[in-house]
Amino acid sequence: MNDWQQTLDSLRRDRIPAVLVSVDSVVGSTPREAGAKMIVTADRRYGTIGGGNLEYQACRIARNQLEAGTSGGLRRFPLGAGLGQCCGGLVNLMFERLDEHSDWSRAAIDEDAIDLYLFGAGHVGRALVSALRDLPVDIHWIDTRDDMLPQNPPPRVTPVCTDTPEAEIDGAPPGAWFLVMSHDHGLDQRLCEQILQRDDFAYFGLIGSRSKRRNFEMRMRRRGVDPQKFARMTCPIGIGGIDSKRPAQIAISVAAEILQVYDRVHNQKQANNKITGSIGGRT
């Protein structure tokens, strides 16, 4: 068990409210990597997310949340212009307030959870979030339209309203999962190009027909995207045998496909760990 997990267990036993501050994602040069964590109580701080003004501001926000009893959420910190730190990168911090009403165990586990970046808050996007709510999936729900995202999101869902959704792709950690289903085909294509520039994602799905896929591939090829990368784009999405166009059925089909891919990735990871362990144990 990690030190921060042990600290959470101790605070839970002593009924001391806290805020778990996690580095959700980074862009450029930053003091800590994605996944770094810090725990803040009313009078103490455990761990570090890199020190400096970033950590000072994070502690101030966390303690304000503790005092006001408000929920956490995702916050963006430009280190250069915003905080005057020489790193110059960008850090997205997740704040999760924990008190007697919280599920502390959920905050301390799920290291194998899917980190899903879902672009689009339309009918299918909303249905998919509902279908995934009890599964090991942490969702970054991204849309350019503020009125389409929920004010009180369900657990494990972080709404992100932004005019530059492509930047969320750049800030996603290695191994992230991407699903593109926005309201704008032009935006869909830009997101596809941005995702395919990466070679470290676990899954990338695009909603649409085979005809849409062919059109996108033709346009991206003209824009210089390597055609070999297209094989990593899943389109159409969802498991076979479900032809309904209703959002709920599409969402269930896509959720099932996500679980299939998750099981393959998870099983492969376990197999690799076993191989590494057996090699390391030889004398």
TORPABA-186117 format. One record per residue: residue in three letters; residue number from 1; chain; x, y, z of N, C-alpha, C in turn. Coordinates in steps of 0.001 Angstrom, whole numbers. Last residue first. Layout:
% residues N
REC	nukol	bavo	zavo	neast	nnorth	nup	caeast	canorth	caup	ceast	cnorth	cup
REC	ALA	NUM	A	X	Y	Z	X	Y	Z	X	Y	Z
...
***
This chain:
% residues 283
REC	nukol	bavo	zavo	neast	nnorth	nup	caeast	canorth	caup	ceast	cnorth	cup
REC	THR	283	A	17379	-17761	-10275	18710	-17603	-9704	19712	-18338	-10547
REC	ARG	282	A	14362	-16004	-10939	15322	-17035	-11249	16683	-16731	-10638
REC	GLY	281	A	12661	-13890	-10520	12837	-14840	-9425	13839	-15942	-9704
REC	GLY	280	A	12514	-12460	-12852	13210	-11846	-11721	13478	-12829	-10599
REC	ILE	279	A	10996	-14240	-14330	12361	-13967	-14746	13156	-13391	-13577
REC	SER	278	A	8600	-14118	-12935	9305	-15411	-13026	10743	-15207	-13439
REC	GLY	277	A	7923	-11408	-13222	8171	-11967	-11896	8936	-13284	-11951
REC	THR	276	A	7540	-11227	-15959	8587	-10437	-15326	8943	-10979	-13961
REC	ILE	275	A	5364	-12960	-16215	6611	-13256	-16900	7771	-12505	-16260
REC	LYS	274	A	3487	-11611	-14657	3888	-12954	-14278	5224	-13328	-14925
REC	ASN	273	A	3241	-9253	-16112	3745	-9197	-14740	4220	-10563	-14270
REC	ASN	272	A	2122	-10243	-18460	3456	-9640	-18502	4073	-9571	-17114
REC	ALA	271	A	-360	-11069	-17460	544	-12052	-18036	1974	-11521	-18084
REC	GLN	270	A	-1418	-8592	-16688	-1167	-9613	-15677	-202	-10665	-16187
REC	LYS	269	A	-1583	-7391	-19219	-744	-6789	-18185	-411	-7807	-17099
REC	GLN	268	A	-3446	-9048	-20450	-2091	-8980	-20988	-1127	-8396	-19964
REC	ASN	267	A	-5670	-8487	-18871	-5126	-9838	-18872	-3701	-9871	-19411
REC	HIS	266	A	-6026	-5773	-19532	-5759	-6167	-18145	-5139	-7560	-18088
REC	VAL	265	A	-6567	-5905	-22290	-5425	-5131	-21796	-5031	-5584	-20398
REC	ARG	264	A	-8874	-7522	-22268	-7679	-7926	-23014	-6438	-7211	-22495
REC	ASP	263	A	-10600	-5982	-20663	-10211	-7324	-20223	-8957	-7799	-20959
REC	TYR	262	A	-10842	-3697	-22285	-10265	-3601	-20938	-9787	-4971	-20455
REC	VAL	261	A	-12187	-4707	-24479	-10813	-4226	-24650	-10116	-4145	-23300
REC	GLN	260	A	-14620	-5348	-23192	-13856	-6367	-23906	-12394	-5957	-24057
REC	LEU	259	A	-15412	-2835	-22241	-15080	-3889	-21277	-14299	-5020	-21943
REC	ILE	258	A	-15897	-1561	-24683	-14876	-1037	-23773	-14451	-2101	-22770
REC	GLU	257	A	-18039	-3089	-25609	-16766	-3116	-26331	-15627	-2612	-25452
REC	ALA	256	A	-19973	-2351	-23727	-19548	-3751	-23811	-18208	-3866	-24534
REC	ALA	255	A	-20258	336	-24358	-19761	-48	-23028	-19261	-1491	-23033
REC	VAL	254	A	-21379	88	-26902	-20040	686	-26756	-19441	315	-25409
REC	SER	253	A	-23856	-1070	-26234	-22958	-1744	-27162	-21525	-1232	-27019
REC	ILE	252	A	-24928	906	-24606	-24672	-432	-24042	-23690	-1190	-24927
REC	ALA	251	A	-25140	2995	-26486	-24286	3138	-25303	-23943	1785	-24693
REC	ILE	250	A	-27019	1986	-28274	-25666	2278	-28744	-24711	2344	-27564
REC	GLN	249	A	-29220	1886	-26535	-28680	651	-27087	-27259	853	-27612
REC	ALA	248	A	-29560	4648	-26007	-29317	3712	-24918	-28714	2407	-25415
REC	PRO	247	A	-30019	5841	-28584	-28828	6154	-27787	-28527	5141	-26697
REC	ARG	246	A	-30966	3739	-31313	-31358	4411	-30078	-30130	4651	-29198
REC	LYS	245	A	-30406	2261	-33488	-29892	3620	-33495	-30281	4387	-32231
REC	SER	244	A	-29474	-1229	-33466	-30380	-142	-33096	-29662	1211	-33136
REC	ASP	243	A	-27940	-3424	-33902	-28076	-2481	-35013	-28961	-1287	-34695
REC	ILE	242	A	-25806	-5581	-32642	-26748	-4583	-32137	-26834	-3477	-33180
REC	GLY	241	A	-23869	-7201	-33771	-25176	-7791	-33485	-26191	-6835	-32911
REC	GLY	240	A	-20725	-6268	-32221	-21566	-6680	-33318	-22912	-7218	-32864
REC	ILE	239	A	-20115	-3431	-30043	-20027	-4852	-30382	-20985	-5177	-31513
REC	GLY	238	A	-18686	-220	-30902	-19708	-1097	-30342	-19548	-2533	-30797
REC	ILE	237	A	-18063	1945	-33749	-17809	1461	-32400	-18968	598	-31922
REC	PRO	236	A	-16837	1694	-37192	-17827	2013	-36164	-17440	1421	-34800
REC	CYS	235	A	-13842	2322	-35649	-15016	2987	-36212	-15604	2082	-37288
REC	THR	234	A	-10937	2748	-33973	-12110	1871	-34024	-13319	2681	-34481
REC	MET	233	A	-7716	3177	-35035	-8980	3881	-34845	-10134	2899	-35008
REC	ARG	232	A	-5489	1854	-35772	-5711	1996	-34333	-6994	2748	-34014
REC	ALA	231	A	-5354	2033	-38491	-5719	730	-37926	-6019	824	-36436
REC	PHE	230	A	-4320	4493	-39089	-5772	4336	-39116	-6221	3014	-38485
REC	LYS	229	A	-1597	4502	-39282	-2179	4819	-37971	-3684	4552	-37926
REC	GLN	228	A	-1012	4182	-41909	-823	3025	-41037	-1441	3246	-39653
REC	PRO	227	A	-1257	6718	-43057	-2383	5774	-43160	-2233	4548	-42267
REC	ASP	226	A	-266	9569	-41361	227	8275	-41827	-929	7271	-41878
REC	VAL	225	A	-1553	12623	-42483	-1582	11604	-41435	-1159	10261	-42028
REC	GLY	224	A	-1727	14620	-44426	-417	14106	-44053	-390	13108	-42926
REC	ARG	223	A	-4108	15366	-45398	-3485	16292	-44456	-2178	15756	-43887
REC	ARG	222	A	-4891	13192	-46863	-4538	14416	-47595	-3823	15421	-46692
REC	ARG	221	A	-5546	11548	-44733	-4414	11185	-45589	-3942	12409	-46376
REC	MET	220	A	-7798	12834	-43796	-6591	12837	-42958	-5359	12450	-43765
REC	ARG	219	A	-9593	12326	-45913	-9219	13693	-45575	-7935	13745	-44749
REC	MET	218	A	-9720	9508	-45838	-9313	10200	-47058	-8833	11618	-46739
REC	GLU	217	A	-10669	9057	-43236	-9351	8549	-43622	-8836	9271	-44873
REC	PHE	216	A	-13188	10261	-43421	-12190	10802	-42502	-10786	10340	-42900
REC	ASN	215	A	-14424	8592	-45303	-14268	10020	-45582	-13184	10636	-44696
REC	ARG	214	A	-14376	6116	-43933	-13677	6270	-45216	-13424	7739	-45536
REC	ARG	213	A	-15985	6758	-41689	-14590	6367	-41525	-13816	6577	-42830
REC	LYS	212	A	-18429	7232	-42918	-17762	8321	-42199	-16284	8011	-42019
REC	SER	211	A	-18906	4632	-43834	-18767	5723	-44786	-18064	6918	-44148
REC	ARG	210	A	-19240	3241	-41491	-18061	2934	-42305	-17822	4026	-43340
REC	SER	209	A	-20451	5727	-39093	-20587	4608	-40027	-19263	4310	-40713
REC	GLY	208	A	-19765	6595	-35623	-20079	6850	-37024	-20110	5574	-37841
REC	ILE	207	A	-17406	7484	-33131	-18774	7129	-33486	-19019	7454	-34963
REC	LEU	206	A	-14314	6099	-32527	-15006	7204	-33185	-16404	6753	-33558
REC	GLY	205	A	-11927	5221	-30038	-13135	4924	-30788	-13788	6183	-31321
REC	PHE	204	A	-9000	3967	-28927	-9562	5158	-29559	-10746	4738	-30405
REC	TYR	203	A	-6908	2873	-26269	-8085	2646	-27117	-8530	3982	-27677
REC	ALA	202	A	-4504	3557	-25118	-4956	2170	-25009	-6093	1861	-25970
REC	PHE	201	A	-1852	5549	-26583	-3192	5386	-26023	-3586	3909	-26029
REC	ASP	200	A	574	6203	-27703	597	5605	-26369	-790	5451	-25759
REC	ASP	199	A	1034	7717	-29863	1190	6275	-30059	1127	5528	-28734
REC	ARG	198	A	-598	10572	-31337	-27	9854	-30192	110	8376	-30538
REC	GLN	197	A	-1895	11332	-33560	-514	11789	-33430	197	11101	-32270
REC	LEU	196	A	-4447	10496	-33150	-3589	9619	-33932	-2139	10098	-33973
REC	ILE	195	A	-5503	12718	-31798	-5317	11440	-31094	-4326	10558	-31834
REC	GLN	194	A	-5599	14617	-33841	-4801	14874	-32646	-4511	13575	-31901
REC	GLU	193	A	-7345	13462	-35668	-5965	13746	-36071	-5071	13924	-34855
REC	CYS	192	A	-9683	13419	-34075	-9087	12180	-34583	-7616	12394	-34949
REC	LEU	191	A	-10160	16141	-33736	-9832	15320	-32570	-9169	14011	-33001
REC	ARG	190	A	-10786	16818	-36352	-9621	17436	-35702	-9189	16632	-34490
REC	GLN	189	A	-13128	15284	-36705	-11944	15003	-37511	-10690	15596	-36876
REC	ASP	188	A	-14870	16462	-34832	-14526	15042	-34737	-13233	14743	-35499
REC	LEU	187	A	-15101	19008	-35951	-14400	18839	-34677	-13985	17391	-34487
REC	GLY	186	A	-16590	18297	-38208	-15303	18948	-38361	-14463	18832	-37110
REC	HIS	185	A	-18904	17262	-37061	-18011	16368	-37797	-16634	16976	-38009
REC	ASP	184	A	-20153	17881	-33924	-19599	18564	-35095	-18616	17640	-35807
REC	HIS	183	A	-20783	16899	-31495	-21918	17333	-32318	-21471	17876	-33668
REC	SER	182	A	-18671	13975	-30796	-19133	15351	-30628	-20290	15655	-31575
REC	MET	181	A	-17358	11580	-30005	-18754	11580	-30460	-19337	12965	-30255
REC	VAL	180	A	-14670	9618	-29305	-15053	10862	-29968	-16469	10725	-30502
REC	LEU	179	A	-12807	8445	-26681	-14037	8219	-27433	-14502	9555	-27994
REC	PHE	178	A	-9803	7038	-25469	-10473	8163	-26118	-11728	7688	-26849
REC	TRP	177	A	-7749	6334	-22676	-8758	5853	-23611	-9496	7060	-24174
REC	ALA	176	A	-4201	6375	-21906	-5561	6902	-21837	-6449	6271	-22914
REC	GLY	175	A	-1560	5677	-21980	-2521	4629	-21650	-3954	5108	-21566
REC	PRO	174	A	-246	8731	-20678	-79	7507	-21481	-1073	6442	-21033
REC	PRO	173	A	-2746	11326	-19986	-1570	10518	-19669	-1413	9341	-20627
REC	ALA	172	A	-3620	14323	-21786	-3982	12997	-21278	-2724	12161	-21013
REC	GLY	171	A	-2956	16697	-23012	-2722	16565	-21581	-3049	15216	-20994
REC	ASP	170	A	-3740	16383	-25629	-2323	16572	-25350	-2013	16335	-23875
REC	ILE	169	A	-6491	16272	-25233	-5790	15101	-25771	-4310	15191	-25447
REC	GLU	168	A	-7044	18815	-24424	-7273	17737	-23463	-6586	16455	-23925
REC	ALA	167	A	-6634	20285	-26702	-5631	20389	-25642	-5810	19294	-24596
REC	GLU	166	A	-8929	19905	-28172	-7713	19218	-28613	-6644	19234	-27527
REC	PRO	165	A	-10818	21648	-27116	-10820	20248	-26662	-9587	19475	-27095
REC	THR	164	A	-11046	24605	-26525	-9917	23915	-27168	-9856	22461	-26696
REC	ASP	163	A	-13049	25572	-25026	-13057	25954	-26435	-11954	25261	-27215
REC	THR	162	A	-14615	23412	-22632	-13444	24094	-23159	-13633	24447	-24624
REC	CYS	161	A	-15649	21826	-19785	-16112	22681	-20871	-14930	23509	-21360
REC	VAL	160	A	-15692	18816	-18391	-14697	19798	-18832	-15286	20562	-20002
REC	PRO	159	A	-16735	16841	-15632	-17105	17632	-16806	-16013	18672	-17120
REC	THR	158	A	-15836	13821	-14547	-15348	15198	-14452	-15734	15960	-15712
REC	VAL	157	A	-16990	11145	-12663	-17175	11888	-13909	-16745	13337	-13685
REC	ARG	156	A	-17025	9845	-10273	-16011	9438	-11228	-16164	10118	-12591
REC	PRO	155	A	-20518	10276	-9616	-19159	9948	-9179	-18294	9489	-10347
REC	PRO	154	A	-22213	12660	-11818	-22144	11448	-10998	-20707	11174	-10570
REC	PRO	153	A	-22259	16282	-11536	-21959	15027	-12240	-21975	13839	-11295
REC	ASN	152	A	-24026	18834	-11555	-23743	17892	-10459	-23482	16517	-11071
REC	GLN	151	A	-24216	19993	-14009	-23692	20797	-12918	-23316	19932	-11719
REC	PRO	150	A	-23349	18342	-17080	-24096	18395	-15827	-23420	19284	-14786
REC	LEU	149	A	-23263	20025	-20277	-22592	19242	-19245	-23318	19397	-17920
REC	MET	148	A	-24550	21771	-21926	-24758	20344	-22172	-24151	19471	-21083
REC	ASP	147	A	-23794	24342	-21409	-25138	23957	-20993	-25429	22478	-21224
REC	ASP	146	A	-21258	24573	-22580	-21371	24488	-21124	-22735	23972	-20678
REC	ARG	145	A	-19842	23050	-25201	-21106	23687	-24825	-21353	23485	-23339
REC	THR	144	A	-17704	21550	-25843	-17530	22992	-25989	-18758	23756	-25511
REC	ASP	143	A	-16823	18863	-23624	-17691	19451	-24636	-17416	20950	-24703
REC	ILE	142	A	-15966	15868	-21995	-15502	17109	-22609	-16472	17579	-23687
REC	TRP	141	A	-15350	14201	-19196	-16457	14416	-20131	-16316	15805	-20728
REC	HIS	140	A	-13432	11766	-18159	-13279	13192	-18421	-14273	13505	-19542
REC	ILE	139	A	-14126	9149	-15974	-14495	9807	-17220	-14196	11296	-17176
REC	ASP	138	A	-12962	6119	-14968	-12924	7531	-14599	-13070	8344	-15885
REC	VAL	137	A	-14311	3001	-14419	-14002	3983	-15455	-14058	5390	-14855
REC	PRO	136	A	-15342	299	-13563	-14068	934	-13183	-13574	1903	-14249
REC	LEU	135	A	-18950	1002	-13346	-17795	251	-13841	-16501	987	-13482
REC	ASP	134	A	-21242	2390	-12967	-20876	1413	-11934	-19666	577	-12324
REC	ARG	133	A	-21456	4038	-15251	-21339	4649	-13929	-20934	3667	-12841
REC	LEU	132	A	-21825	3453	-17901	-20507	3167	-17316	-20408	3523	-15838
REC	ALA	131	A	-24343	4305	-18597	-24036	2875	-18709	-22739	2510	-18002
REC	SER	130	A	-24095	7085	-18281	-25006	6330	-17418	-24675	4839	-17426
REC	VAL	129	A	-22356	7612	-20365	-21944	7918	-18990	-22811	7152	-18006
REC	LEU	128	A	-24047	6883	-22497	-22831	6109	-22220	-22330	6365	-20803
REC	ALA	127	A	-26023	8832	-22456	-26400	7432	-22224	-25181	6586	-21870
REC	ARG	126	A	-24460	11061	-23086	-25148	10989	-21797	-25540	9553	-21464
REC	GLY	125	A	-23609	10333	-25694	-22650	10589	-24627	-23283	10474	-23258
REC	VAL	124	A	-26038	10211	-27053	-25267	8985	-26869	-24247	9166	-25758
REC	HIS	123	A	-26873	12951	-26893	-27722	11861	-26403	-26911	10591	-26131
REC	GLY	122	A	-23823	14796	-26090	-25129	14627	-26709	-25869	13425	-26156
REC	ALA	121	A	-21312	15559	-25372	-22319	15416	-24318	-23724	15375	-24907
REC	GLY	120	A	-18028	14785	-26237	-19405	14863	-26704	-20399	14596	-25597
REC	PHE	119	A	-15460	12754	-25631	-15740	14016	-26295	-17159	13990	-26841
REC	LEU	118	A	-13971	11330	-22947	-15186	11249	-23758	-15512	12625	-24312
REC	TYR	117	A	-11379	9609	-21900	-11658	10973	-22352	-12787	10891	-23369
REC	LEU	116	A	-10836	7481	-19176	-11534	7685	-20440	-11785	9167	-20713
REC	ASP	115	A	-8984	5356	-17721	-8984	6821	-17752	-9531	7238	-19123
REC	ILE	114	A	-9981	2491	-15927	-9835	3127	-17241	-9884	4644	-17070
REC	ALA	113	A	-8151	1296	-13073	-9334	1874	-13699	-8994	2485	-15055
REC	ASP	112	A	-6190	216	-11574	-6372	-359	-12903	-7586	221	-13624
REC	GLU	111	A	-6366	1392	-9126	-5230	1779	-9950	-5342	1220	-11365
REC	ASP	110	A	-8409	1259	-7149	-8729	1380	-8570	-7562	1884	-9412
REC	ILE	109	A	-8179	3157	-4103	-7917	1977	-4929	-8188	2297	-6396
REC	ALA	108	A	-8872	5339	-2587	-7585	4712	-2309	-7268	3514	-3200
REC	ALA	107	A	-11378	6189	-3185	-10288	7126	-3432	-8931	6450	-3326
REC	ARG	106	A	-12906	4073	-2316	-12815	4306	-3749	-11658	5240	-4084
REC	SER	105	A	-12745	4329	438	-12076	3188	-197	-11916	3404	-1685
REC	TRP	104	A	-14308	6497	1074	-12860	6641	1148	-12150	5520	413
REC	ASP	103	A	-17004	7825	135	-16475	6475	-34	-14953	6560	-92
REC	SER	102	A	-18306	10183	2566	-17606	9803	1343	-17210	8336	1343
REC	HIS	101	A	-19297	11199	4876	-20272	10728	3905	-19625	10163	2632
REC	GLU	100	A	-17201	12180	6347	-17895	11003	6874	-18904	10427	5887
REC	ASP	99	A	-15133	13091	3518	-15602	13283	4887	-16394	12050	5313
REC	LEU	98	A	-13142	14433	1041	-13499	13198	1725	-13913	13512	3162
REC	ARG	97	A	-12920	15886	-2157	-13161	16079	-724	-13680	14780	-115
REC	GLU	96	A	-10619	16043	-4554	-11679	15134	-4107	-11836	15256	-2597
REC	PHE	95	A	-9408	17626	-7359	-9663	17796	-5930	-10832	16899	-5537
REC	MET	94	A	-6918	17330	-9788	-8221	16846	-9349	-8319	16984	-7831
REC	LEU	93	A	-5203	19537	-11935	-5310	18933	-10615	-6753	18524	-10325
REC	ASN	92	A	-3139	19829	-14629	-4542	19662	-14265	-4601	18907	-12945
REC	VAL	91	A	-609	22064	-15541	-980	20950	-14671	-2484	20968	-14436
REC	LEU	90	A	1779	23018	-17931	399	23123	-17472	56	21873	-16681
REC	GLY	89	A	5010	24684	-17777	4026	23759	-18327	2629	24025	-17807
REC	GLY	88	A	6942	26291	-16555	6281	26781	-17747	5237	25867	-18356
REC	CYS	87	A	8894	26267	-14533	8656	25067	-15350	7960	25423	-16659
REC	CYS	86	A	8952	28553	-12968	9842	28508	-14123	9613	27293	-15015
REC	GLN	85	A	5893	30082	-12031	6892	29039	-11830	7677	28829	-13119
REC	GLY	84	A	3727	31846	-12065	5073	32378	-11980	6139	31340	-11691
REC	LEU	83	A	1130	31093	-12475	1686	30908	-11136	3117	31408	-10988
REC	GLY	82	A	397	31875	-15126	-581	31825	-14044	28	31818	-12658
REC	ALA	81	A	2637	31776	-16786	1888	33029	-16658	965	33024	-15448
REC	GLY	80	A	3530	28953	-15816	4301	30147	-16131	3523	31409	-15851
REC	LEU	79	A	1609	27012	-15260	2666	27270	-14285	3425	28555	-14553
REC	PRO	78	A	-1828	26904	-15313	-661	27234	-16136	470	27678	-15213
REC	PHE	77	A	-3944	24643	-14056	-2960	25588	-13547	-1831	25785	-14560
REC	ARG	76	A	-7341	23714	-13680	-6178	23832	-14557	-5256	24936	-14059
REC	ARG	75	A	-9198	21257	-11879	-8753	22642	-12050	-7458	22668	-12854
REC	LEU	74	A	-12027	19274	-11249	-10778	19424	-11987	-10462	20898	-12171
REC	GLY	73	A	-13341	18684	-7912	-13413	18866	-9342	-12042	19049	-9943
REC	GLY	72	A	-15274	18758	-4963	-14003	19038	-5618	-14180	19295	-7098
REC	SER	71	A	-17950	20445	-3178	-17348	19310	-3859	-16077	19736	-4568
REC	THR	70	A	-17861	22195	31	-18175	22059	-1384	-17458	20865	-1988
REC	GLY	69	A	-17496	23056	2616	-18217	21805	2400	-18605	21584	965
REC	ALA	68	A	-15982	25214	3295	-17295	25484	2704	-18135	24224	2532
REC	GLU	67	A	-13696	23972	4324	-14426	24935	5140	-15847	25150	4619
REC	LEU	66	A	-12864	22388	2163	-13154	21772	3462	-14024	22698	4311
REC	GLN	65	A	-12433	24347	255	-13461	23338	26	-13852	22648	1323
REC	ASN	64	A	-10300	25703	1429	-11559	26418	1194	-12702	25443	968
REC	ARG	63	A	-8433	23680	1291	-8929	24093	2611	-10188	24940	2501
REC	ALA	62	A	-8041	23537	-1510	-8506	22364	-756	-9092	22772	589
REC	ILE	61	A	-7036	26107	-2067	-8304	25669	-2654	-8887	24510	-1858
REC	ARG	60	A	-4614	25979	-615	-5604	27014	-318	-6979	26603	-845
REC	CYS	59	A	-3304	23864	-1884	-3666	23742	-471	-4735	24760	-90
REC	ALA	58	A	-2966	25029	-4412	-3760	23807	-4278	-4205	23611	-2833
REC	GLN	57	A	-1253	27152	-3821	-2610	27438	-4300	-3514	26222	-4161
REC	TYR	56	A	1027	25652	-3018	414	26632	-2119	-1032	26899	-2527
REC	GLU	55	A	1621	24211	-5329	1200	23483	-4129	520	24416	-3129
REC	LEU	54	A	2273	26378	-7024	1243	25403	-7394	719	24704	-6157
REC	ASN	53	A	4419	27624	-5792	3129	28301	-5781	1990	27371	-6171
REC	GLY	52	A	6240	24796	-4381	6092	26095	-5012	4686	26657	-4926
REC	GLY	51	A	5526	21246	-4872	5954	22422	-4142	5643	23719	-4863
REC	GLY	50	A	4651	18842	-5983	5739	19568	-6638	6202	20821	-5945
REC	ILE	49	A	2817	17615	-4525	2544	17629	-5966	3564	18514	-6683
REC	THR	48	A	3360	15506	-1684	3640	16713	-2458	3241	16531	-3923
REC	GLY	47	A	2422	14473	1688	2842	14270	316	3077	15594	-396
REC	TYR	46	A	51	16223	3558	801	14975	3429	1155	14776	1954
REC	ARG	45	A	-547	18857	5785	-406	18461	4387	468	17219	4335
REC	ARG	44	A	-2888	20282	8174	-1706	19523	7785	-1735	19228	6288
REC	ASP	43	A	-5261	21483	8904	-4024	22017	9467	-2759	21251	9075
REC	ALA	42	A	-7349	20360	7459	-7474	21751	7882	-6151	22326	8368
REC	THR	41	A	-5506	18441	4965	-6521	18582	6010	-6560	20050	6424
REC	VAL	40	A	-4648	16975	1932	-4716	18228	2678	-5835	18141	3711
REC	ILE	39	A	-2397	14984	190	-3588	14993	1028	-3544	16234	1905
REC	MET	38	A	-1366	14418	-3128	-1163	15134	-1882	-2479	15120	-1116
REC	LYS	37	A	198	12585	-5806	-926	12901	-4933	-463	13629	-3679
REC	ALA	36	A	757	11827	-9271	1271	12298	-7983	112	12798	-7124
REC	GLY	35	A	-492	11426	-11698	-621	10381	-10689	-78	10780	-9334
REC	ALA	34	A	1895	12921	-13838	496	12532	-13624	444	11361	-12655
REC	GLU	33	A	4764	14286	-12059	4123	13548	-13124	2646	13298	-12808
REC	ARG	32	A	5881	17603	-11136	5540	16215	-10843	4790	15616	-12015
REC	PRO	31	A	6593	20060	-12335	7387	19532	-11224	7089	18083	-10869
REC	THR	30	A	6764	20124	-15985	6037	20273	-14721	6839	19643	-13589
REC	SER	29	A	6724	20981	-19328	7589	20786	-18166	6824	21097	-16884
REC	GLY	28	A	3812	19695	-21086	5082	20389	-21008	5843	20070	-19736
REC	VAL	27	A	1002	18975	-19226	1474	19343	-20559	2780	20107	-20385
REC	VAL	26	A	-671	16415	-17310	278	17514	-17449	567	17757	-18928
REC	SER	25	A	-3296	15299	-15099	-2558	15253	-16364	-1668	16474	-16443
REC	ASP	24	A	-3807	15137	-12317	-4610	14389	-13267	-3884	14218	-14594
REC	VAL	23	A	-2486	14905	-9335	-2092	15431	-10636	-2789	14572	-11681
REC	SER	22	A	-4826	15269	-6670	-4080	14398	-7582	-3695	15157	-8850
REC	VAL	21	A	-5691	15599	-3386	-5320	16382	-4567	-4419	15525	-5436
REC	LEU	20	A	-8182	14978	-1182	-7139	14287	-1932	-6908	15080	-3219
REC	VAL	19	A	-8941	16518	1777	-9075	16635	321	-7888	15924	-299
REC	ALA	18	A	-10694	15458	4765	-9502	15755	3981	-9886	15963	2531
REC	PRO	17	A	-11763	15070	8187	-12032	15385	6777	-10747	15786	6047
REC	ILE	16	A	-11218	12487	10303	-10672	13803	9980	-10943	14077	8504
REC	ARG	15	A	-11703	10048	11640	-12798	10909	11189	-12345	12342	10978
REC	ASP	14	A	-9800	8193	12096	-9884	9293	13066	-10978	10300	12722
REC	ARG	13	A	-10118	6575	9865	-10353	6000	11194	-10548	7090	12239
REC	ARG	12	A	-9376	8418	7870	-10740	7872	7901	-11060	7314	9277
REC	LEU	11	A	-6686	8806	8471	-7614	9929	8594	-9056	9452	8652
REC	SER	10	A	-5728	6205	7894	-5595	6773	9233	-6565	7920	9453
REC	ASP	9	A	-6312	5980	5161	-6887	5022	6119	-6848	5579	7535
REC	LEU	8	A	-4705	8056	4150	-6161	8115	4026	-6846	7183	5011
REC	THR	7	A	-2174	6991	4755	-2613	8237	5389	-4123	8376	5310
REC	GLN	6	A	-2151	4793	3081	-2092	4581	4529	-2551	5821	5276
REC	GLN	5	A	-2148	6153	644	-3269	5273	980	-3314	4997	2476
REC	TRP	4	A	275	7436	742	-928	8262	748	-2170	7428	1053
REC	ASP	3	A	2051	5253	662	1983	6099	1856	698	6908	1901
REC	ASN	2	A	523	2270	-814	1277	3505	-863	1094	4321	402
REC	MET	1	A	850	-1197	0	0	0	0	883	1244	0
***
